[in-house]
Amino acid sequence: MKTWGNAALVLTAAAVLTLTTACGQEKGDQTLGGQPAGAANPAGAPADSGAGSDGYASGGYGSGTADGTGAEPAGQLAVSATKQLGKVVTDSEGFTLYRFDKDSSSPPKATCEGDCAAVWPVVSPEGAKPPAGVDASLLGEVTRSDGSKQLTIGGWPMYRYAKDIQPGDLNGQGVGGTWFASAPDGKKAAPASAEAPDEGADEGAEEAPGTDAAGLSVRKDPKLGDIVVDSRGMTVYRFKKDSAWPMKTACTGACLAKWPVVAPVDKNDIEGITKKGFVTFARPDGIKQQTIDCWPLYTFAGDKTPGETNGQGVGGTWYAVSPEGKLVGAPK
């Protein structure tokens, strides 16, 4: 009986361990399958990106795609709020999109070819959908010299960077003084306190106040107490119809227009929030979504200014999130 009891304890412990690691809770940069987000080489990518000091190389993500046939589909675009650059555009896999100063937007023209395109893979307009709140008319396409199509935002051709290994990486920012992450309008991404150097800001114009807010942090709400907010101060929500073990989302299609997903956030860019289950969820629709305690996170389109909680209790299924990932104010 003692042997059986010990075996039962071992089995119970194993079961608990399985549950607590189901979405990689001990490693905050993992995806649903337990694989670090972006750790696997993207399709067609060799193991070593090996970009040289000039930003060109024979290896790296997109190697062998210089003819444009290996362009990555854009899919559902998203806007990621970063501490360094403010809002930047990411593709459906959560990777940063970049623009090249030697290209042009009026008319749109792409000049990155050959070895350049091996290091800076072009983004195909295939399946491209604008991020929530971004005017669809800003999205377009340009025909490259080889006849392939490339996504444009605000007229600027879009690229990814070979040395961005994980979703949310910004390793291409400022490379060669000519490559910059794209803002939602196609301009160079820059914090609210700074204008991109080539966008023609008036020197005498009053600057908007900057922000060093974390990607996700905690705000003391007078009615709800401690709740999670994004870098813009917008309230973060959970959907009761989702599940955490296994991670599943019930908000798809038209639902996402009202409840945009929270894009992946670096685990080092959070304040006051548990890192338990702080993982990137690879949704079935291809969108990358941040989770806390394995629960998918959203914002609400009905919240127009920081501090609003208009999504609280909507339909009896949407609630603000506590720093531990729990529902705030939901009926027991």
C-alpha positions in Angstrom: 0.0 0.0 0.0 2.9 2.3 0.8 4.4 1.7 -2.6 1.0 2.3 -4.3 0.6 5.5 -2.3 4.0 6.8 -3.4 3.2 5.9 -7.0 -0.1 7.8 -6.7 1.8 10.9 -5.4 4.2 10.7 -8.3 1.4 10.5 -10.8 -0.5 13.4 -9.1 2.7 15.5 -9.2 3.2 14.7 -12.9 -0.4 15.6 -13.7 0.0 18.9 -11.9 3.3 19.6 -13.7 1.6 18.9 -17.0 -1.2 21.3 -16.3 1.2 24.1 -15.1 3.4 23.8 -18.1 0.6 23.3 -20.7 1.3 26.7 -22.3 4.9 27.1 -21.2 4.3 29.1 -17.9 7.9 28.7 -16.8 9.2 30.3 -19.9 7.4 33.5 -20.7 8.5 33.7 -24.3 6.8 30.4 -25.4 4.0 29.8 -27.8 1.0 27.4 -27.3 3.0 24.4 -28.4 5.8 25.0 -25.8 8.2 26.3 -28.5 9.8 29.7 -27.9 8.0 32.3 -30.0 9.9 32.8 -33.2 12.6 30.4 -32.2 11.9 28.0 -35.1 13.4 29.3 -38.3 10.6 30.8 -40.5 9.8 28.8 -43.6 12.8 28.7 -45.9 15.2 30.3 -43.4 18.6 28.8 -42.7 19.8 28.6 -39.1 22.2 31.5 -39.4 21.0 34.8 -40.5 24.5 36.2 -40.7 23.7 39.7 -41.9 26.9 41.8 -42.5 27.7 45.2 -41.3 26.1 46.7 -44.5 22.8 44.9 -43.8 23.3 42.4 -46.7 24.2 38.8 -46.4 23.9 35.5 -48.2 22.0 33.8 -45.3 19.2 34.7 -43.0 15.5 34.8 -43.1 14.2 35.0 -46.7 17.5 33.6 -48.2 16.7 32.4 -51.7 13.7 34.7 -52.1 15.5 37.4 -54.1 13.2 36.7 -57.0 10.2 37.6 -54.9 8.6 34.2 -55.1 9.3 33.5 -51.4 7.6 36.7 -50.1 5.9 36.2 -46.8 2.1 36.9 -46.9 1.1 39.9 -44.8 -2.2 38.4 -43.4 -3.9 40.2 -40.6 -1.7 43.1 -39.7 -1.5 44.4 -36.1 -0.2 47.5 -34.3 2.3 46.8 -31.5 2.9 49.5 -28.9 6.6 49.6 -28.1 8.6 51.5 -25.5 11.3 52.5 -27.9 9.4 53.5 -31.0 5.7 53.9 -30.1 3.3 52.1 -32.5 4.8 49.8 -35.1 3.1 47.6 -37.6 3.5 43.8 -37.4 2.4 41.0 -39.7 0.1 38.1 -38.9 3.0 36.3 -37.2 3.9 39.3 -35.0 7.1 40.3 -36.9 7.9 43.9 -37.4 7.5 45.5 -40.8 10.1 47.9 -42.1 10.5 50.5 -44.8 13.6 51.5 -46.8 14.7 55.1 -47.4 15.9 54.3 -50.9 12.4 53.2 -51.9 9.7 55.8 -52.7 6.1 56.2 -51.8 4.9 58.6 -54.5 4.9 56.8 -56.7 5.5 53.5 -54.8 8.7 51.9 -55.9 10.8 49.1 -54.4 14.6 49.1 -54.9 15.7 46.3 -52.5 16.6 43.4 -54.8 19.1 40.6 -55.0 21.3 40.2 -51.9 19.3 43.0 -50.3 16.0 41.1 -50.6 17.7 38.0 -49.0 18.3 40.0 -45.8 15.1 42.1 -46.1 12.4 39.7 -47.4 9.6 41.4 -49.1 6.1 41.2 -47.6 3.4 40.0 -50.0 0.0 41.7 -50.0 -1.6 38.3 -49.9 -4.4 38.2 -47.3 -3.5 41.7 -46.0 -6.0 43.2 -43.7 -5.5 46.5 -41.8 -5.1 46.6 -38.1 -8.1 47.6 -36.0 -8.6 51.3 -36.2 -6.4 51.8 -39.2 -7.8 53.1 -42.5 -7.8 50.3 -45.1 -7.1 52.8 -47.8 -3.5 53.0 -46.5 -2.8 49.5 -47.7 -1.8 48.9 -51.2 0.7 47.0 -53.4 3.5 47.7 -55.8 4.7 45.6 -58.7 8.4 44.8 -58.3 10.9 44.6 -61.2 10.5 40.8 -61.3 6.7 41.1 -61.6 5.9 40.0 -58.1 3.7 42.0 -55.8 4.7 43.7 -52.5 2.6 45.2 -49.8 2.7 48.9 -49.3 1.5 51.0 -46.4 1.0 54.7 -47.1 2.8 54.0 -50.4 5.9 52.6 -48.8 6.9 49.0 -49.7 7.1 46.7 -46.6 9.8 44.3 -45.6 10.8 41.9 -42.8 14.3 41.6 -41.4 16.4 38.4 -41.3 17.8 39.0 -37.8 14.4 39.5 -36.2 14.2 36.0 -34.6 11.2 36.5 -32.3 7.9 38.3 -32.8 8.3 41.9 -31.7 12.0 42.1 -32.4 13.2 45.5 -33.7 16.7 44.5 -34.7 16.3 46.1 -38.1 15.6 49.6 -36.7 18.2 52.1 -38.0 20.3 49.6 -39.9 22.6 51.4 -42.3 20.7 54.6 -41.5 18.1 53.7 -44.1 15.9 51.0 -42.6 13.1 51.9 -40.1 10.1 50.2 -38.5 6.9 51.3 -40.0 4.2 53.2 -38.2 0.5 52.4 -39.0 0.4 55.2 -41.6 3.6 54.0 -43.3 5.8 56.7 -41.8 8.8 56.0 -39.7 7.8 54.7 -36.3 8.7 57.2 -33.5 7.7 57.8 -29.9 5.0 60.4 -29.4 7.6 62.9 -28.3 9.7 62.6 -31.5 8.9 63.0 -35.2 10.6 60.8 -37.8 13.4 62.9 -39.4 12.1 62.8 -42.9 8.4 63.4 -42.2 8.6 67.2 -42.3 7.5 68.2 -38.8 7.6 72.0 -38.2 10.5 72.8 -35.9 8.3 75.3 -34.0 5.4 72.9 -33.6 4.5 71.9 -30.1 5.6 68.4 -29.3 3.2 65.8 -28.0 4.2 64.5 -24.6 6.2 61.4 -24.7 5.7 58.1 -22.8 7.9 55.5 -21.3 5.0 53.3 -20.3 5.6 49.6 -20.2 4.0 47.4 -22.8 1.7 46.1 -20.1 1.3 47.6 -16.6 -1.2 48.0 -13.8 -3.6 50.9 -13.2 -5.6 51.6 -10.1 -9.2 52.0 -11.2 -11.5 53.8 -8.8 -14.2 51.2 -9.3 -12.4 48.0 -10.3 -9.2 48.3 -8.4 -5.9 47.0 -9.9 -6.4 46.2 -13.6 -4.0 45.6 -16.5 -3.5 48.3 -19.2 -1.4 48.5 -22.3 1.3 51.1 -23.1 -1.4 53.6 -24.2 -3.2 53.2 -20.9 -6.1 51.3 -22.6 -7.9 48.7 -20.5 -7.1 45.1 -21.2 -9.9 42.5 -21.2 -10.5 38.7 -21.1 -13.3 36.8 -22.8 -15.1 34.2 -20.6 -15.8 32.0 -23.7 -12.0 31.6 -24.2 -10.0 28.9 -22.4 -6.5 28.7 -21.0 -5.9 25.0 -20.8 -5.6 24.4 -23.7 -5.4 27.9 -25.0 -8.4 28.6 -27.3 -10.1 31.7 -28.5 -13.8 32.1 -29.2 -13.4 35.7 -30.5 -12.8 35.5 -34.3 -13.9 37.3 -37.4 -16.2 40.3 -36.7 -15.6 39.9 -33.0 -12.0 41.1 -33.5 -13.2 44.4 -34.9 -14.7 45.2 -31.5 -12.2 43.4 -29.5 -8.7 43.7 -31.0 -6.1 41.3 -29.7 -3.2 42.5 -27.6 -0.1 42.0 -29.7 2.9 40.1 -28.2 4.8 42.1 -25.5 8.3 41.4 -24.4 8.3 39.9 -20.9 10.9 42.4 -19.9 8.5 45.2 -20.9 5.9 44.7 -18.2 5.4 46.1 -14.7 3.5 44.7 -11.8 2.1 41.7 -13.8 2.7 38.0 -13.2 4.9 36.2 -15.7 3.1 33.0 -15.1 1.6 31.9 -18.4 2.9 35.1 -20.0 3.2 33.5 -23.5 2.5 34.3 -27.1 -0.7 32.5 -28.4 -0.5 31.4 -32.0 -4.2 31.7 -32.9 -5.7 29.4 -35.6 -6.3 32.6 -37.8 -2.5 33.2 -37.8 -2.6 36.2 -35.5 -0.2 36.3 -32.6 -1.8 37.3 -29.2 -0.4 38.0 -25.8 -1.7 36.0 -22.8 -1.5 36.3 -19.0 -1.8 33.0 -17.1 -2.4 31.5 -20.6 -5.6 33.6 -21.0 -5.8 35.5 -24.4 -5.9 39.3 -24.0 -7.9 42.0 -25.8 -8.7 45.7 -25.8 -12.1 47.2 -26.6 -12.8 49.4 -29.6 -15.4 51.2 -27.5 -12.7 52.6 -25.2 -11.7 55.8 -26.8 -9.3 57.3 -24.2 -7.0 55.8 -21.6 -8.8 54.9 -18.3 -12.1 54.0 -19.9 -13.6 50.7 -19.0 -16.6 50.6 -21.4 -15.9 46.9 -22.1 -16.4 45.9 -18.5 -19.2 43.3 -18.3 -20.3 43.5 -21.9 -22.6 40.6 -22.7 -21.8 39.2 -19.3 -18.6 37.7 -20.9 -16.0 40.5 -21.1 -14.1 41.7 -18.1 -11.0 43.7 -17.2 -8.0 41.7 -16.1 -6.2 41.6 -12.8 -2.3 41.6 -12.6 -2.6 37.8 -12.0 -4.7 37.3 -15.1 -8.0 36.9 -13.2 -11.4 38.3 -14.3 -12.1 41.6 -12.4 -15.7 42.1 -11.2 -17.1 39.0 -12.8 -19.9 37.2 -11.0 -18.7 34.1 -9.1 
